[in-house]
Amino acid sequence: MLNGKSILITGGTGSFGKKFIEIVLKKYPNVKKLVVFSRDELKQFEMSQIFSEEKYPAMRYFLGDIRDLNRLKLACEDIDIIVHAAALKQVPAAEYNPFEFIKTNVIGAQNLVDACLATHVNTLVALSTDKAAAPINLYGATKLCSDKLFVSANNICGKRDLKFSVVRYGNVLGSRGSVVPFFMNKRSEGVLPITDSQMTRFNITLEAGVEMVLFAIKNAIGGEIFVPKIPSYKIMDMAEAIAPSSKTKNVGIRPGEKLHEEMITEHDAFYTIDMGDYYAILPSTSPFTKAQFMEHHKGKEVAQGFQYNSGTNTEWMSVEDIRGQIKQYVDSTFQPL
């Protein structure tokens, strides 16, 4: 699928970008180019020590910011596929610095659309978040807006061979700034700060996130928001899994934070189809009909009033499940303390 293709990944030095590149280099040894587009020269230098151009001739490192349309257009020359992983994503920081998030997450998304339309890119897959469903915080609102920009961009492609789609999933196990490294750092203090003991979250591994993006590259016809069927976990189970000997301290929900996350709201149910391993939220306006989407994806309609919520999920991770995944996907030497 990707052999002979040129791929650009925005925000490519992040947790997802590194795992995406690692997997693509293994699965597609004849990929033509893998371009890391990001704004941090130090992170690019550090990444180039792992994925050097000498060892991996397909690798390229391109400094730039998605806020800069002209730079984006240069980066998109001779690119076939874009994976859009660049974003500002810390919820409290968004509440305090709202326009910075708008400039990156919203204006940056539109810049990408414009850059694709101005070049010969034929596929873009954007990463979204469960916080974009019924958002109550600025970060979620910017990502919902970003999703809408990419979905609606399919209506202005004209005769171009170009399609835009989105993947939306929950918390990534062990990613930078997530609860696993946070709790692992805090357990040496003997007390874990818990926002609310009733809190639940969806969980996905980086590997599963990458596989989902590859699925979207291969299968999207344009405008879908793909949602994986993944388990939930309780925050107290996460604390028990990582630091059973530590005490917990309830510190209250942070600004803009939800008790339970949602990936598909009841209002999305009419546009949602069940594809087996994934759901797809279909665009309300599209060159394709709902029937065409269903036939292409071999999907079926979900029940009226369906919603996908971390608190009412049917699949849950136990304490032992969490420990097993941390050891398998985050730190092979992990031991609960």
C-alpha positions as CSV (number, residue, x, y, z in Angstrom):
1,M,0.0,0.0,0.0
2,L,2.8,2.5,0.9
3,N,5.7,1.1,-1.1
4,G,6.7,3.7,-3.7
5,K,4.8,6.4,-1.9
6,S,6.0,9.7,-0.3
7,I,4.5,10.3,3.1
8,L,4.6,13.4,5.2
9,I,3.7,13.3,8.9
10,T,3.0,16.6,10.7
11,G,4.0,16.6,14.3
12,G,6.2,13.7,13.4
13,T,8.5,13.9,16.4
14,G,5.7,13.1,18.9
15,S,4.9,9.7,20.4
16,F,2.6,8.8,17.5
17,G,4.9,10.0,14.8
18,K,7.8,7.9,16.1
19,K,5.7,4.8,16.3
20,F,4.2,5.4,12.9
21,I,7.6,5.7,11.3
22,E,8.9,2.7,13.1
23,I,6.0,0.5,11.9
24,V,6.0,1.9,8.3
25,L,9.7,1.3,7.9
26,K,9.2,-2.3,9.0
27,K,6.1,-3.1,7.0
28,Y,6.9,-1.1,3.9
29,P,10.7,-1.3,3.2
30,N,10.2,0.3,-0.3
31,V,8.5,3.4,0.9
32,K,9.8,6.3,-1.2
33,K,10.0,9.1,1.3
34,L,9.0,9.5,5.0
35,V,9.1,13.2,5.8
36,V,9.0,14.4,9.4
37,F,7.4,17.9,9.6
38,S,7.7,19.6,12.9
39,R,8.9,22.9,14.5
40,D,11.4,21.6,17.1
41,E,14.9,21.3,15.8
42,L,16.2,19.5,18.9
43,K,13.5,16.8,18.7
44,Q,14.2,16.3,15.0
45,F,18.0,16.0,15.8
46,E,17.3,13.4,18.5
47,M,14.9,11.5,16.2
48,S,17.5,11.5,13.4
49,Q,19.8,9.6,15.7
50,I,17.3,6.8,15.8
51,F,16.0,7.0,12.2
52,S,19.0,8.4,10.4
53,E,18.9,9.1,6.6
54,E,22.1,7.0,6.3
55,K,20.4,3.9,7.7
56,Y,16.9,4.7,6.3
57,P,17.3,6.4,2.9
58,A,13.6,7.3,2.9
59,M,13.8,9.5,5.9
60,R,13.7,13.3,5.6
61,Y,13.4,16.0,8.3
62,F,11.7,19.2,7.4
63,L,11.5,22.1,9.9
64,G,8.3,24.1,9.8
65,D,5.0,25.1,11.6
66,I,1.6,24.2,10.3
67,R,0.6,27.8,11.0
68,D,2.9,28.8,8.1
69,L,1.0,28.1,4.9
70,N,3.9,28.8,2.5
71,R,6.2,26.5,4.3
72,L,3.5,23.8,4.3
73,K,3.1,24.1,0.6
74,L,6.8,23.5,0.1
75,A,6.7,20.5,2.4
76,C,3.7,19.0,0.4
77,E,5.5,19.1,-3.0
78,D,5.8,15.5,-4.3
79,I,3.9,14.1,-1.3
80,D,1.3,11.4,-1.9
81,I,0.0,10.9,1.7
82,I,-0.2,13.2,4.7
83,V,-0.8,12.0,8.3
84,H,-1.7,15.0,10.4
85,A,-0.6,14.5,14.0
86,A,0.5,18.0,14.9
87,A,-1.6,19.7,17.6
88,L,-1.5,21.5,20.8
89,K,-3.4,19.2,23.2
90,Q,-3.0,20.0,26.9
91,V,-6.5,20.8,28.2
92,P,-5.6,23.2,31.0
93,A,-3.1,25.0,28.7
94,A,-5.9,25.5,26.2
95,E,-8.2,27.1,28.8
96,Y,-5.4,29.6,29.6
97,N,-4.1,30.2,26.0
98,P,-7.1,29.7,23.8
99,F,-6.0,31.5,20.7
100,E,-2.7,29.7,20.6
101,F,-4.7,26.5,20.3
102,I,-6.9,28.0,17.6
103,K,-3.9,29.1,15.6
104,T,-2.4,25.6,15.6
105,N,-5.4,23.3,15.7
106,V,-7.9,25.2,13.5
107,I,-5.9,27.6,11.3
108,G,-3.2,25.0,11.0
109,A,-5.8,22.5,9.8
110,Q,-7.2,24.9,7.1
111,N,-3.6,25.6,6.0
112,L,-3.2,21.8,5.4
113,V,-6.4,21.7,3.4
114,D,-5.2,24.6,1.3
115,A,-1.7,23.1,0.9
116,C,-3.2,19.8,-0.3
117,L,-5.5,21.6,-2.8
118,A,-2.4,23.5,-4.1
119,T,-0.2,20.4,-4.6
120,H,-0.7,16.8,-5.7
121,V,-1.4,15.2,-2.4
122,N,-4.1,12.5,-2.8
123,T,-4.7,11.3,0.8
124,L,-4.8,13.0,4.2
125,V,-5.7,11.3,7.4
126,A,-6.0,13.6,10.5
127,L,-5.7,12.4,14.1
128,S,-8.6,13.6,16.4
129,T,-9.6,12.9,20.0
130,D,-12.5,11.8,22.0
131,K,-12.6,15.3,23.4
132,A,-13.9,16.5,20.1
133,A,-17.2,14.8,20.7
134,A,-19.6,17.1,22.6
135,P,-16.7,19.3,23.7
136,I,-16.7,21.2,26.9
137,N,-13.2,22.5,26.7
138,L,-11.3,24.7,24.2
139,Y,-9.0,21.9,23.1
140,G,-12.0,19.6,22.2
141,A,-13.7,22.5,20.5
142,T,-10.6,23.2,18.3
143,K,-10.3,19.6,17.4
144,L,-14.1,19.4,16.5
145,C,-13.6,22.4,14.3
146,S,-10.5,20.8,12.8
147,D,-12.5,17.6,12.1
148,K,-15.2,19.6,10.4
149,L,-12.6,21.4,8.2
150,F,-11.1,18.1,6.9
151,V,-14.5,16.4,6.5
152,S,-16.0,19.3,4.5
153,A,-12.8,19.6,2.4
154,N,-14.0,16.6,0.4
155,N,-16.7,18.8,-1.0
156,I,-14.2,21.2,-2.7
157,C,-11.8,18.8,-4.2
158,G,-13.4,19.0,-7.6
159,K,-11.8,16.6,-10.1
160,R,-8.6,16.2,-8.0
161,D,-7.7,12.7,-6.8
162,L,-7.8,13.8,-3.2
163,K,-9.6,12.6,-0.1
164,F,-9.6,13.7,3.5
165,S,-10.6,11.5,6.5
166,V,-10.2,11.5,10.3
167,V,-9.4,9.0,13.0
168,R,-10.7,9.6,16.5
169,Y,-9.6,7.7,19.5
170,G,-9.1,8.0,23.3
171,N,-6.1,8.3,25.6
172,V,-3.0,6.7,24.2
173,L,-1.3,4.3,26.7
174,G,2.1,5.8,27.7
175,S,2.1,8.8,25.4
176,R,3.9,11.9,26.6
177,G,1.9,13.8,29.2
178,S,-0.6,10.9,29.7
179,V,-1.6,9.3,33.0
180,V,0.8,6.3,32.8
181,P,4.1,8.3,32.9
182,F,2.5,10.8,35.3
183,F,1.6,8.1,37.8
184,M,4.9,6.3,37.4
185,N,6.8,9.5,38.2
186,K,4.5,10.4,41.1
187,R,4.6,7.0,42.9
188,S,8.1,7.7,44.3
189,E,6.3,10.4,46.4
190,G,3.9,7.9,47.9
191,V,0.8,9.8,46.8
192,L,-1.0,9.9,43.5
193,P,-3.2,12.9,42.7
194,I,-6.6,11.7,41.5
195,T,-8.9,14.2,39.8
196,D,-12.0,12.2,40.6
197,S,-12.3,8.6,41.8
198,Q,-15.3,8.0,39.4
199,M,-13.4,9.1,36.3
200,T,-13.1,6.7,33.3
201,R,-11.2,6.9,30.1
202,F,-10.9,5.0,26.8
203,N,-7.6,3.3,26.2
204,I,-5.6,2.6,23.0
205,T,-2.0,1.6,22.4
206,L,0.2,3.5,20.0
207,E,0.4,0.4,17.8
208,A,-3.4,0.2,17.5
209,G,-3.5,3.9,16.7
210,V,-1.0,3.5,13.9
211,E,-2.9,0.5,12.5
212,M,-6.0,2.5,12.5
213,V,-4.4,5.3,10.5
214,L,-3.1,2.7,8.0
215,F,-6.6,1.3,7.8
216,A,-8.0,4.8,7.0
217,I,-5.3,5.4,4.3
218,K,-6.3,2.2,2.6
219,N,-10.1,2.2,3.1
220,A,-11.4,5.8,3.3
221,I,-13.4,7.2,0.4
222,G,-13.4,10.7,2.0
223,G,-15.2,12.3,4.9
224,E,-15.3,9.5,7.4
225,I,-14.4,9.9,11.0
226,F,-13.2,6.4,12.0
227,V,-13.6,5.4,15.7
228,P,-12.1,2.2,17.1
229,K,-13.8,-0.3,19.4
230,I,-11.5,-0.1,22.4
231,P,-11.8,-0.8,26.2
232,S,-12.3,1.7,29.0
233,Y,-10.5,1.9,32.3
234,K,-11.3,3.4,35.7
235,I,-8.8,5.9,37.0
236,M,-8.7,4.1,40.4
237,D,-7.8,0.9,38.6
238,M,-5.0,2.7,36.8
239,A,-3.7,3.9,40.1
240,E,-3.9,0.4,41.6
241,A,-2.1,-1.1,38.6
242,I,0.8,1.3,38.7
243,A,1.3,2.1,42.4
244,P,-0.7,-0.2,44.7
245,S,1.4,0.9,47.8
246,S,0.7,4.6,47.2
247,K,-2.1,6.6,48.7
248,T,-4.5,8.6,46.5
249,K,-5.5,12.2,47.0
250,N,-8.6,13.6,45.3
251,V,-7.6,17.0,43.8
252,G,-10.7,17.7,41.8
253,I,-11.4,17.8,38.0
254,R,-9.1,20.2,36.1
255,P,-10.5,23.1,34.1
256,G,-12.4,21.8,31.0
257,E,-12.1,18.1,32.0
258,K,-15.0,15.5,31.8
259,L,-15.8,12.7,34.2
260,H,-16.3,10.3,31.3
261,E,-15.2,10.7,27.7
262,E,-17.4,10.3,24.6
263,M,-16.4,9.4,21.1
264,I,-19.8,9.1,19.5
265,T,-22.7,11.1,20.8
266,E,-26.3,10.3,20.6
267,H,-26.7,13.0,18.0
268,D,-24.0,11.4,15.8
269,A,-25.9,8.0,15.8
270,F,-27.9,8.8,12.6
271,Y,-24.7,9.2,10.7
272,T,-22.8,6.3,12.3
273,I,-22.2,2.9,10.8
274,D,-20.7,-0.2,12.5
275,M,-17.9,-1.7,10.4
276,G,-16.9,-4.6,12.8
277,D,-13.6,-3.4,14.4
278,Y,-14.4,0.2,13.9
279,Y,-17.3,2.6,13.7
280,A,-17.4,5.4,11.1
281,I,-19.2,8.7,11.6
282,L,-20.3,9.7,8.1
283,P,-20.4,13.3,6.8
284,S,-23.8,15.0,6.8
285,T,-23.0,16.5,3.4
286,S,-20.9,14.5,0.9
287,P,-20.4,13.6,-2.7
288,F,-21.3,10.0,-1.6
289,T,-24.6,8.8,-0.1
290,K,-25.0,6.9,3.1
291,A,-25.8,3.8,1.1
292,Q,-22.6,4.1,-0.8
293,F,-20.5,4.5,2.4
294,M,-22.3,1.4,3.8
295,E,-21.7,-0.7,0.7
296,H,-18.0,0.4,0.5
297,H,-17.3,-0.4,4.1
298,K,-19.7,-3.3,4.4
299,G,-21.2,-1.5,7.4
300,K,-24.5,-1.5,9.1
301,E,-26.5,1.3,10.8
302,V,-26.2,1.6,14.6
303,A,-29.4,1.7,16.7
304,Q,-31.2,4.9,17.1
305,G,-29.9,6.8,20.2
306,F,-26.6,4.9,20.2
307,Q,-23.7,6.5,21.9
308,Y,-20.2,5.5,22.7
309,N,-19.1,6.6,26.2
310,S,-16.2,5.5,28.4
311,G,-18.5,5.3,31.4
312,T,-21.0,3.0,29.7
313,N,-18.7,1.0,27.6
314,T,-19.2,-2.8,27.4
315,E,-15.4,-3.6,27.4
316,W,-13.3,-2.8,30.5
317,M,-9.6,-3.3,31.4
318,S,-8.9,-4.9,34.7
319,V,-5.9,-4.0,36.9
320,E,-4.0,-7.0,35.5
321,D,-4.9,-6.0,31.9
322,I,-3.5,-2.5,32.5
323,R,-0.3,-3.9,34.0
324,G,0.1,-6.3,31.1
325,Q,-0.3,-3.5,28.5
326,I,2.2,-1.2,30.3
327,K,4.7,-4.0,30.4
328,Q,4.1,-4.9,26.7
329,Y,3.8,-1.5,25.2
330,V,5.4,1.1,27.5
331,D,8.1,-0.4,29.7
332,S,9.2,-4.1,29.6
333,T,10.8,-3.7,33.0
334,F,7.7,-2.3,34.7
335,Q,6.7,-3.6,38.1
336,P,3.9,-2.2,40.3
337,L,5.2,-0.6,43.4
